[in-house]
Amino acid sequence: MEIFDYLQRYDYEQLVFCQDENSGLKAIIAIHDTTLGPALGGTRMWTYQSESEAIIDALRLARGMTYKAAASGLNLGGGKAVIIGDPKKAKSEALFRSFGRYIQGLNGRYITAEDVGTTVADMDLIHLETNYVTGVSPAFGSSGNPSPVTAYGVFRGMKAAAKVAFGSDNLSGKVVAVQGVGNVAYNLCRHLHEEGAHLIVTDINQENVARAVADFGAKAVGVNEIFQVGCDIFSPCALGAVMNDETIPLIKAKVIAGAANNQLKEERHGDQIHTMGLIYAPDYVINAGGLINVADELEGYNRERALKKVETIYDNILKVFDISARDNIPSYQAADRMAEERISSMAKSRNTFLRDGKSVLSR
């Protein structure tokens, strides 16, 4: 790939390559946009088939974090890091501490967190070398397990989508089909059950299904049946690309609102959902509770304050549908437009750079 052409095409700011022969570190840090603030995004550790694949993954994920932070109203930009290696075999204290020194070298332009293939323990090792890391152990001031907070944000966003679709955000009596009942979705089911919703669930892990059935009186169905059950709300909380040519025609729900990332297999599927008149809550807006939660750690974590911020996902979802109606565009495009409008507005207003108490006009 022509790296600089790619960076210019999608307005990336920086791509950093990190290597340490002694520890075996091979890492890439991508910083997409810092208009709103420092770039925050997790560190993923994966056995990439090639260096090009790792670079593309870091760049793609960093850009997604820019939109997620902007749409959430956070004073943060978008970044992401990937470490090339098998997370089951290649981890070591030396590797993560070496990576932490690279993060420290960016002097706050990039703040990392846990992601696929990394853990709280790994973040603790990075923390030994830099303070520019979130999601560390609670002993270091972290927020702990983000799943309940992410679930609460999805619940709030689902209520907002229901208001658009049904005229009321009361979910009592509504039938919600939940695909995947992992940590986030289990907590989402708890909120829905407490509000009086009726649950239909599925998961490849039967223990997860059994727990939801026992705790919430949910009805269990097969993994392929979940798409065509009679329901008011379909909630994808498992794999990405779940909205595709095969599944969309089967959906009987009026609302699609769930915790999964990258729910649309292709953008055209968002167009198809819009044409069908379905209310789709864009994934990176509705599932931003985890990001909002760890961002609060940067101020000295306060759970009550963090939950108050997560509640604003309700308003953000309503804004998305306002833009969708205003511009007559699908909701996934409206979410992008909301993020882009905020970034553009701040880029124009920040034409004065303050340094050491002096004002210097930017050029």
C-alpha positions as CSV (number, residue, x, y, z in Angstrom):
1,M,0.0,0.0,0.0
2,E,1.0,3.6,-0.6
3,I,1.0,4.7,3.1
4,F,1.1,8.5,2.6
5,D,-1.6,8.4,0.0
6,Y,-3.8,6.5,2.4
7,L,-3.1,8.8,5.3
8,Q,-3.9,11.9,3.2
9,R,-7.1,10.4,1.7
10,Y,-8.6,9.8,5.1
11,D,-6.9,12.7,7.0
12,Y,-4.7,10.7,9.4
13,E,-2.2,12.6,11.4
14,Q,0.4,10.1,12.4
15,L,1.5,6.5,12.1
16,V,4.1,5.2,14.5
17,F,6.1,2.0,14.2
18,C,7.5,0.6,17.4
19,Q,10.0,-2.3,17.6
20,D,12.2,-3.7,20.3
21,E,14.3,-6.7,19.4
22,N,15.0,-7.8,23.0
23,S,11.3,-8.2,23.9
24,G,10.1,-9.0,20.4
25,L,7.8,-6.0,20.3
26,K,6.4,-5.1,16.9
27,A,3.7,-2.5,17.3
28,I,1.9,0.1,15.3
29,I,0.1,3.2,16.7
30,A,-2.3,5.0,14.5
31,I,-3.5,8.5,15.3
32,H,-6.4,9.7,13.2
33,D,-7.5,13.0,14.5
34,T,-6.8,15.1,17.6
35,T,-9.0,18.1,16.8
36,L,-11.1,17.5,19.9
37,G,-8.4,16.2,22.2
38,P,-5.8,13.5,22.6
39,A,-6.4,10.3,20.7
40,L,-7.8,7.5,22.9
41,G,-8.1,3.9,21.7
42,G,-7.3,0.4,22.8
43,T,-4.3,-1.8,22.1
44,R,-5.1,-4.9,20.1
45,M,-2.7,-7.9,20.1
46,W,-3.3,-10.3,17.2
47,T,-1.5,-12.8,14.9
48,Y,-1.8,-10.8,11.8
49,Q,-0.9,-12.6,8.5
50,S,1.2,-9.7,7.3
51,E,2.4,-6.3,8.4
52,S,0.1,-4.6,5.8
53,E,-2.9,-6.3,7.4
54,A,-1.8,-5.0,10.9
55,I,-1.3,-1.4,9.5
56,I,-4.7,-1.4,7.8
57,D,-6.4,-2.7,11.0
58,A,-4.8,0.0,13.2
59,L,-5.7,2.7,10.7
60,R,-9.3,1.5,10.3
61,L,-9.9,1.2,14.0
62,A,-8.3,4.6,14.8
63,R,-10.7,6.4,12.4
64,G,-13.6,4.6,14.0
65,M,-12.5,5.9,17.4
66,T,-12.5,9.5,16.1
67,Y,-16.1,9.2,15.1
68,K,-17.1,7.4,18.3
69,A,-15.5,10.0,20.6
70,A,-16.9,12.9,18.5
71,A,-20.4,11.5,18.4
72,S,-20.3,10.9,22.2
73,G,-19.5,14.5,22.9
74,L,-16.1,13.7,24.4
75,N,-13.1,15.9,24.2
76,L,-11.0,13.2,22.7
77,G,-9.7,12.2,19.3
78,G,-9.3,8.8,17.7
79,G,-6.3,6.4,17.9
80,K,-5.6,2.7,18.0
81,A,-2.6,0.5,18.5
82,V,-1.9,-3.1,17.4
83,I,0.8,-5.4,18.6
84,I,1.8,-8.2,16.1
85,G,2.0,-11.4,18.0
86,D,0.1,-14.3,19.5
87,P,-1.6,-13.1,22.7
88,K,-1.4,-16.6,24.1
89,K,2.3,-17.0,23.6
90,A,4.2,-13.8,23.0
91,K,3.2,-11.7,26.1
92,S,5.9,-10.6,28.6
93,E,6.5,-7.8,31.0
94,A,9.4,-6.6,28.9
95,L,7.2,-6.4,25.8
96,F,4.4,-4.3,27.4
97,R,6.8,-2.1,29.3
98,S,8.7,-1.4,26.1
99,F,5.4,-0.5,24.4
100,G,4.6,1.7,27.3
101,R,7.8,3.7,26.7
102,Y,6.8,4.3,23.1
103,I,3.4,5.6,24.3
104,Q,5.1,7.9,26.8
105,G,7.3,9.2,24.0
106,L,4.1,10.5,22.3
107,N,3.7,12.8,25.4
108,G,-0.1,12.4,25.6
109,R,-1.1,12.5,22.0
110,Y,-2.2,8.9,22.3
111,I,-3.8,7.2,25.3
112,T,-4.3,3.5,25.3
113,A,-6.7,1.0,26.8
114,E,-7.6,-2.7,26.8
115,D,-8.8,-4.3,23.6
116,V,-8.9,-7.7,21.8
117,G,-6.0,-9.8,23.0
118,T,-5.0,-7.6,25.9
119,T,-6.1,-7.5,29.5
120,V,-6.1,-5.3,32.6
121,A,-2.9,-7.0,33.7
122,D,-1.3,-5.9,30.4
123,M,-2.4,-2.4,31.0
124,D,-0.9,-2.5,34.5
125,L,2.5,-3.3,32.9
126,I,2.1,-0.4,30.4
127,H,1.2,1.8,33.4
128,L,4.6,1.1,34.9
129,E,6.1,3.2,32.1
130,T,3.4,5.8,31.4
131,N,0.3,7.4,32.8
132,Y,-1.2,7.6,29.3
133,V,-3.2,4.4,29.8
134,T,-6.8,3.7,31.0
135,G,-8.5,0.5,32.1
136,V,-5.8,-0.4,34.6
137,S,-6.6,-2.2,37.9
138,P,-9.0,-0.4,40.2
139,A,-6.0,-0.1,42.7
140,F,-4.6,2.4,40.2
141,G,-7.8,4.4,39.9
142,S,-9.5,2.4,37.2
143,S,-13.2,2.0,36.7
144,G,-13.0,-1.8,36.7
145,N,-15.1,-4.0,34.4
146,P,-16.7,-1.7,31.7
147,S,-19.4,-4.2,30.7
148,P,-22.2,-3.0,33.0
149,V,-21.6,0.6,32.0
150,T,-21.6,-0.3,28.3
151,A,-24.8,-2.2,28.8
152,Y,-26.4,0.8,30.5
153,G,-25.6,3.0,27.6
154,V,-27.1,0.5,25.1
155,F,-30.2,0.4,27.2
156,R,-30.5,4.2,27.2
157,G,-29.9,4.3,23.5
158,M,-32.5,1.5,22.9
159,K,-35.1,3.6,24.8
160,A,-34.4,6.6,22.6
161,A,-34.8,4.5,19.4
162,A,-38.0,3.1,20.8
163,K,-39.3,6.6,21.3
164,V,-38.6,7.4,17.7
165,A,-40.3,4.1,16.5
166,F,-43.2,3.8,18.9
167,G,-43.7,7.3,20.3
168,S,-42.7,6.2,23.8
169,D,-39.5,5.1,25.4
170,N,-41.2,2.8,27.8
171,L,-40.0,-0.8,27.0
172,S,-42.5,-2.5,29.3
173,G,-44.3,-5.2,27.3
174,K,-42.0,-4.8,24.3
175,V,-40.4,-8.0,23.0
176,V,-36.7,-7.7,22.6
177,A,-34.6,-10.4,20.7
178,V,-31.0,-10.4,21.9
179,Q,-28.4,-12.1,19.8
180,G,-25.5,-13.0,22.1
181,V,-25.7,-13.0,25.9
182,G,-22.1,-12.2,26.9
183,N,-21.1,-9.9,29.7
184,V,-22.5,-6.7,28.1
185,A,-25.7,-8.3,26.8
186,Y,-26.4,-10.1,30.1
187,N,-26.4,-6.7,31.9
188,L,-28.5,-5.2,29.1
189,C,-31.0,-8.1,29.6
190,R,-31.1,-7.2,33.3
191,H,-32.1,-3.6,32.6
192,L,-34.7,-4.8,30.1
193,H,-36.2,-7.3,32.5
194,E,-36.4,-4.8,35.2
195,E,-38.4,-2.5,32.9
196,G,-40.8,-5.2,32.0
197,A,-39.6,-6.2,28.5
198,H,-40.0,-9.8,27.3
199,L,-36.7,-11.4,26.2
200,I,-35.9,-13.8,23.5
201,V,-32.2,-14.8,23.5
202,T,-29.6,-16.9,21.7
203,D,-25.9,-17.5,22.0
204,I,-23.4,-20.1,20.8
205,N,-22.5,-20.6,24.5
206,Q,-25.4,-22.5,26.0
207,E,-24.4,-21.6,29.6
208,N,-25.0,-17.9,28.7
209,V,-28.4,-18.8,27.4
210,A,-29.3,-20.8,30.4
211,R,-28.3,-18.0,32.7
212,A,-30.6,-15.5,30.9
213,V,-33.5,-18.0,30.9
214,A,-33.1,-18.7,34.7
215,D,-32.5,-15.1,35.7
216,F,-34.8,-13.2,33.4
217,G,-37.4,-15.7,32.2
218,A,-36.1,-15.3,28.7
219,K,-37.2,-17.6,25.9
220,A,-34.3,-19.4,24.2
221,V,-34.1,-20.0,20.4
222,G,-31.4,-21.3,18.0
223,V,-28.7,-19.1,16.7
224,N,-30.2,-18.9,13.3
225,E,-33.8,-18.5,14.5
226,I,-33.2,-15.2,16.3
227,F,-33.4,-13.2,13.1
228,Q,-36.9,-14.2,12.2
229,V,-38.6,-14.3,15.6
230,G,-41.6,-12.0,16.2
231,C,-40.3,-9.0,18.2
232,D,-40.4,-5.3,18.5
233,I,-36.6,-4.7,18.9
234,F,-33.8,-6.8,17.5
235,S,-30.6,-6.3,19.6
236,P,-27.4,-7.6,17.9
237,C,-24.8,-8.1,20.7
238,A,-22.4,-10.7,19.3
239,L,-20.5,-10.6,16.0
240,G,-20.1,-7.8,13.5
241,A,-21.5,-7.8,10.0
242,V,-24.7,-9.3,11.3
243,M,-26.9,-7.0,9.1
244,N,-26.4,-8.4,5.7
245,D,-28.2,-9.7,2.6
246,E,-29.3,-12.9,4.3
247,T,-30.5,-11.5,7.6
248,I,-32.1,-8.2,6.9
249,P,-35.1,-9.6,4.9
250,L,-35.8,-11.9,7.9
251,I,-36.0,-9.1,10.5
252,K,-39.5,-8.6,11.9
253,A,-38.6,-5.9,14.4
254,K,-39.2,-2.2,14.0
255,V,-36.0,-1.3,15.9
256,I,-32.4,-2.5,15.6
257,A,-30.4,-1.5,18.6
258,G,-27.5,-3.5,20.1
259,A,-24.0,-3.6,21.5
260,A,-22.1,-5.3,18.7
261,N,-19.5,-3.4,16.7
262,N,-19.6,-3.0,12.9
263,Q,-23.2,-4.4,12.6
264,L,-23.6,-3.4,9.0
265,K,-21.6,-5.8,6.7
266,E,-21.5,-3.0,4.1
267,E,-22.8,0.5,4.0
268,R,-25.5,-0.4,1.5
269,H,-27.1,-2.5,4.2
270,G,-27.7,0.6,6.2
271,D,-29.4,2.1,3.1
272,Q,-31.5,-1.0,2.8
273,I,-32.6,-0.8,6.4
274,H,-33.5,2.8,6.0
275,T,-35.5,2.1,2.8
276,M,-37.4,-0.6,4.8
277,G,-38.4,2.0,7.4
278,L,-36.6,0.3,10.2
279,I,-35.1,2.4,13.1
280,Y,-31.4,1.5,13.3
281,A,-29.4,2.9,16.2
282,P,-25.8,3.2,14.8
283,D,-23.5,0.9,16.7
284,Y,-20.7,3.3,17.6
285,V,-23.1,5.8,19.1
286,I,-25.2,3.4,21.1
287,N,-22.3,1.3,22.4
288,A,-20.1,4.2,23.4
289,G,-20.6,3.7,27.1
290,G,-17.4,1.8,27.6
291,L,-15.4,4.6,26.0
292,I,-17.2,7.3,28.0
293,N,-16.5,5.3,31.1
294,V,-12.8,5.0,30.6
295,A,-12.5,8.6,29.5
296,D,-13.8,9.6,32.9
297,E,-10.7,8.0,34.4
298,L,-8.7,10.8,32.9
299,E,-10.4,13.2,35.3
300,G,-10.0,10.9,38.3
301,Y,-12.7,8.3,38.0
302,N,-16.1,9.0,39.6
303,R,-18.7,6.3,38.8
304,E,-21.7,8.5,39.4
305,R,-20.3,11.2,37.1
306,A,-19.5,8.6,34.4
307,L,-23.0,7.1,34.5
308,K,-24.5,10.6,34.1
309,K,-22.4,11.0,31.0
310,V,-23.4,7.6,29.7
311,E,-27.0,8.6,30.0
312,T,-26.4,11.2,27.3
313,I,-26.3,8.4,24.8
314,Y,-30.1,8.7,24.8
315,D,-29.9,12.3,23.6
316,N,-27.1,11.4,21.1
317,I,-29.4,8.7,19.5
318,L,-32.2,11.3,19.2
319,K,-29.8,13.7,17.5
320,V,-28.9,11.1,15.0
321,F,-32.5,10.6,14.0
322,D,-33.1,14.3,13.9
323,I,-30.2,14.7,11.4
324,S,-31.5,11.6,9.5
325,A,-34.9,13.3,9.1
326,R,-33.4,16.8,8.5
327,D,-31.2,15.6,5.6
328,N,-33.2,12.6,4.5
329,I,-30.3,10.2,4.9
330,P,-30.0,6.8,6.7
331,S,-29.1,6.8,10.3
332,Y,-25.6,5.4,9.9
333,Q,-24.8,8.4,7.6
334,A,-26.5,10.8,10.1
335,A,-24.2,9.5,12.8
336,D,-21.1,10.2,10.7
337,R,-22.5,13.6,9.8
338,M,-23.1,14.4,13.5
339,A,-19.5,13.5,14.4
340,E,-18.0,15.3,11.3
341,E,-20.0,18.5,12.1
342,R,-18.7,18.6,15.6
343,I,-15.1,18.1,14.5
344,S,-15.4,20.7,11.8
345,S,-17.0,23.2,14.2
346,M,-14.2,22.8,16.7
347,A,-11.5,22.9,14.0
348,K,-12.7,26.3,13.0
349,S,-13.1,27.6,16.5
350,R,-9.6,26.4,17.5
351,N,-7.8,28.8,15.3
352,T,-5.8,30.1,18.2
353,F,-3.2,27.9,19.9
354,L,-2.3,28.7,23.5
355,R,1.2,27.9,24.7
356,D,3.0,29.0,27.8
357,G,0.3,31.6,28.4
358,K,0.8,33.2,25.0
359,S,-1.5,33.2,22.0
360,V,-0.1,32.2,18.7
361,L,-2.2,32.2,15.6
362,S,-2.1,28.8,13.9
363,R,-1.1,28.5,10.3
